[in-house]
């Protein structure tokens, strides 16, 4: 992996930090005690991207103290001074995913209960971002049911799930009561502040009938999303 961190210390009421990781994780199994299949070609079937692999992860944090007015109308200063805005932005690649399948009419395709063939892939399932819709997150027409006596496409991962594009923002108002000895703080915290729809999963399981046609009408559709905007308000007394 490549790991980069950059920080700008607080200066002129503003501070910012950046953390970036570019990485690739490969394994045979994600857990210490997970099984591997020794019936199929060992490396081709078991080895690939780990479930926790994320190619890109970017974290950006910032803090801004709004400049105070030293002169002017006292009530206006009381309202306008003491504000602080901070936030964390997160951008991350999605998790590696495979594509599963089921059959309308059960059939023994491999001849052994020790292994079930994987789905057959005849083209690139990745859709350009501009072509993705709610109903189609990837190309569904490139998948086929594996033939009897075959293992399908051996790769355990074929694409990635939805990534993360999230902003959390906090707004604080400090109110001095007795100098620096006692003050109140009004806190407003906004998670997914821009209420950006962030899908978290899609239907990646095909279903084939006896003729080999794919009959799952939801195949390729987004099925879940991360939390919408969540707001939290609080009053804090510091002494």
N, C-alpha and C positions, 0 to 999 in steps of 0.2 A: 504494500500500500504506500501511497504518498500522503503524508499528513502535513498540512500547512496551517500555521496559526499566526495571525497578525493582530496587534493591539495598538490603539492610539490612546494614550492616557488622557485623562480629563484635562482639557485645555480650552479656554474661552467657552466654558460651560458645556462642552461637548466631548463625549468619549465614545469610541466604537471598537468592536472586536469582531474578528472573522476567524472561523475554523473551517477548514476544507479537507475532506478525505476522499481520495480516489483509490479504489481498492478492487480486488478480485479474490473471492474465497471459493476454493474447490475442495470437495471432500467426497467420500464414499457414503457417509451417513452423518446426519447432523448431531446425533446423540452418541453418548459413550457406549450404550448397550443396544443400539439399533442393529437390525439385521441387514445382511447383504445377500443378494441372490447369486448362487453359484451355478445355476442351471444355464442361464443365458451367458453370452460373452461377458466376462467379468467386468473389465474396465469400461467397455462401451455402455453397459447397462447401469452400472452402479456409480461411476465417477462423473462428476459434473459440478455445476454451480451449487454452492451450499444454499440452504433455504434462507440464511441470514445475510447472504451477499447483497451489498448495495454498491453499485458502481460509483455513484456520486452522492456525497452528503455535505451540504453547506449549512452552516449556522452563523447567523449574523446578529449581533446584539449591539444596542446603542442606548445611550443615556444623554438627555439634553435638559439642562437647567435653564428655564426661560429667564432671560436677564431681568433684574429687578429695577424698578424705578426708585431712584434715591430722593427725588424731589417731586413736588406736585401735590395734588389734592389727596389728603390722608385716606379718606374712604376708598378712593380709586386705587391707591397703592395697596391697601389691605386686600382688595379683590384681585388685582392683577399680579401681585408679587407672590413668590413662593411656589410656583408651579414647576413640576418636573414631568417629563415625558420619557418613557423608556420602552424598549420592545425587543422581541426576539423573532427573527424570520428563519424559517426552516425550509430547506429544499432538499428532497431526497429521491433517489431512484426507487422504483418499486421492487418487490421481491420476485425472484425467479419462480416461474410456475410451469407445471406440466399441464397437459390436457388429457382428461379422462374420457371414458365412454361406457355406455351400457348397450345391451342388445334387447330389442323388444321380445325376441324369441331366444331364450338362452341356448348357447351352443358351446361345446368344448373345442376351442380353437387351437390349443397347444398340445392337447393329449395328455396333460399332466396337471394335477392340482397345485404343483409347486410354483407355477408361473402362469400369469395371464398376459397375453400379448399387449403391448402398448398400441395406442392409436397410430394409424399410418398417416404420414404427412407427405403431401405431394407438391408442396410449394411453400413460399415464405408466408407465415401467418401474420407477420407484423404489418399493421396499417400505418401509413404516415399520419402524424398528429392531425393534420388538416382534414383527413377523411374519416376520423373517428366520430361516431355519434353515440347517443345513449343506447341505441339498439345494437350497435356493432362496435365493440372495442378492438376486435381483431378480425382477420379474414377467416370466415367459417367454411368457405368452400374448398379449402385445401386439405381437409381432413376426410379420411376414409376409414371404414372398418377394416381391421387386418384380416387377411385371408387365413383359412385353416392351415395349420402347420407352419405359420410364420410368426415372427415376433413383433411385427410392425416397425415403427421407427424407434431405435434403441435409446435415444437421448432422453434423460429424465426431466429436463427442463427445455421448454420451447420458446418462452417469451417471458415478459415481466408483467406483474400486476401494476395497478395504479400507483403513482408516486405521491409525494407530499409537497404541497405548496401552501405554506401556512404562515400567518402573521399573528403574533400575540403582542398586544400593546397595553401599557399601563399609564395612567395619568394620576399624579399625586398633587395634592395641594397642602402645603405646610402652613399652619396657622400658629404663630407664636402666642403664648398666653402669658408666661412670665419669663421673658428673655429666652435664654437657652435652656433654662431649667425645666420648663413645662411647655409643651406644645401639642397641638392636635394635628392629625394628618387625615385628610379625606382621600380615600383610595378608590379608584375606578380601574378595574382590570377586565380586559376584553380578549377572550381567547377566540381564535379565528376571527379577528376583528373585522375583516372585510366580508365575512359571511360567504367566503368562497366555497362553492360546492367542490368537495374532494371525495371522489369515489374511492372506495376501499377494496372492492372485490367485484368480479364479474362471473357469470356462469361459464365455466370452462369444462363442462361435461356434455359431450355429444351423446345422442341416442340414435341407433341405427335399426331400421326395420329389416325384414328378411331379404329385401331386395337391395339392401345397402344404402338406402336413402336416409339422410339425417332428418329426424322428425322432432327434435327438441326445439320448440319455437323460441325459447329464451336463450338458446346457445349463443354466446357472444355478448349478451346484454349485461350492463352494470346491474348489480343486485344489492349493493349496500354503499353507504357513504359515511365518512367520518362526521364528527359532531358539527352542527351548525354553530353560529356565533353563541358564545356563552359569556354573560356579563356578571361581574361580581363587584358589589359596592360594600365599602367598609369604612369605619371610623376607628382610628388608632390614636391612643393617648400615650405620648412619650414623656418620661420624666427621669 
